[in-house]
Amino acid sequence: MNMELIWNERNGARVVYCGVAQALVEGEIPQIQDRPADAILSATGDVVLLGLETAEGCVRMGGEIRLQLICQDQSGVFAFTSRAAFRHTVQTEGVATGMLVRGIPALQSMEVQLTDGRITLQAVADITLRVVDNGPVKVLCGLEGVPDLEMQPQQICLPRREEVFRETLPIREEVDAPAVQTVLQRDVLVSLRDLQPGEQGTELSGTLTVSALVQDEEGRLFQLSQSLPFTENLEIRGEGEYRAELALEEVRVRAAPEFGLVVVEGRLRVCLYAVRTWEAQLPQDLFSPSIPFGCQQETLCLSGELGPVSHRHTMHETVNIPSGMPEAQRVVYCAVRPVITASAVTQERLCMEGLLVTRILYESADGYIHAFTEDIPFETACPAPGATEAMVSPAATASANGSGRALEVNYTLQIQADLAVQQTYTLITGITECDRPNMAQGIVVYFAGAGETLYDVAKRFAIPRSALSAALGDAGEELQEGQRLVFLR
């Protein structure tokens, strides 16, 4: 064959690995010096990834579990935070150094025990991993030296998220709380409400949901819960549609009793993404009526990123105090840890199921503080247009009230998800010589099969598609099953 193959390299993200790695974290938790705990009333935590990289055949990661503990000794109730570091390696076939990896951590289970004055931790961290190869794909784009070349083209169209804005902004909000003297424990969620273009830039509005265990002048403990709206003007102009990703850093919740306030301070990291479309037209198949050859083909699963979406879900549940425990005079504090047990994108909706692991502290009629844990199941869903998969990261706060044996709990669940789409394409990776079977000359009567096109029939009988099209008159490229074709070969 006297022909020249025309090659090209196309960038196409290919998913190499998707899976969940589990890291076991265990050890002793350092306590506050000179104040050992007599009892643990509540222990909550989350997982933070501090390092994530690919190597030949594996993914290496490092991080820590950040713990919030509420304890009791002879002097009363106190709280402190602690950290437990971990490193983990997961073997992943096909992964190579330099591939792009993204991980979303979640605390799947956690047990904190007090034994002989020592606090020990045993936890399992789930890290959802997605490894993508962004390297170029060598594909055949055409042939030179074949004047009657027939091509079956395909349009590759994939979304790509493009970061258009990133900034970390100081944030400060105040809550009227004249009775509060000390903040012992806190949880703060950030959620997006709206993103609108304005005259001075893009206006971002959101909500901080604060849940804190606080103490008044008399040493009485109670929960402070508040939703705080905020607005930030971002220096980015344009009418494009953006998707936002928000994260809180260095959050501090402190009492300012001299002003009757609780102050929430921190840094808000804002990332905006635009979704662009990457397009390319490549041949899916080639043939020549005069020169026999065959195409070597490879099926590739290419991935496109649709960017982040956020979803806020609220719930109200009645939780009963377990039998054998005294009735509640009042609720002191409620902490929650969300666990996603199943998630899937179905018909462009992200559907999730999970548990809200709820720890409730309450005071009985005799003034003692008691605690119990209840697992509350939940289901929620949000739109996921164009997506086929998602990586989900949940966070939650809760507040409780009531007395007796039935307590009322209000939950705010915040879901952050990265949406993606996978599409399968067949690409030509080579040409091989072959013999063409002998075909009789004359009039051909042919009935089209299901899904056949003019190209398929032209290739089957080794005739130019233009000649077949001319013989059929107004027939389009797509043929109906059983459609009668009469042509001369």
Helices and strands as residue ranges (DSSP letters): E 4-11, E 14-29, E 39-55, E 58-73, E 76-91, E 100-115, E 118-133, E 136-144, E 150-176, E 180-198, E 201-216, E 221-234, E 242-256, E 261-287, E 293-320, E 330-346, E 349-363, E 369-383, E 389-401, E 406-433, E 443-447, H 454-461, H 465-472, E 484-488
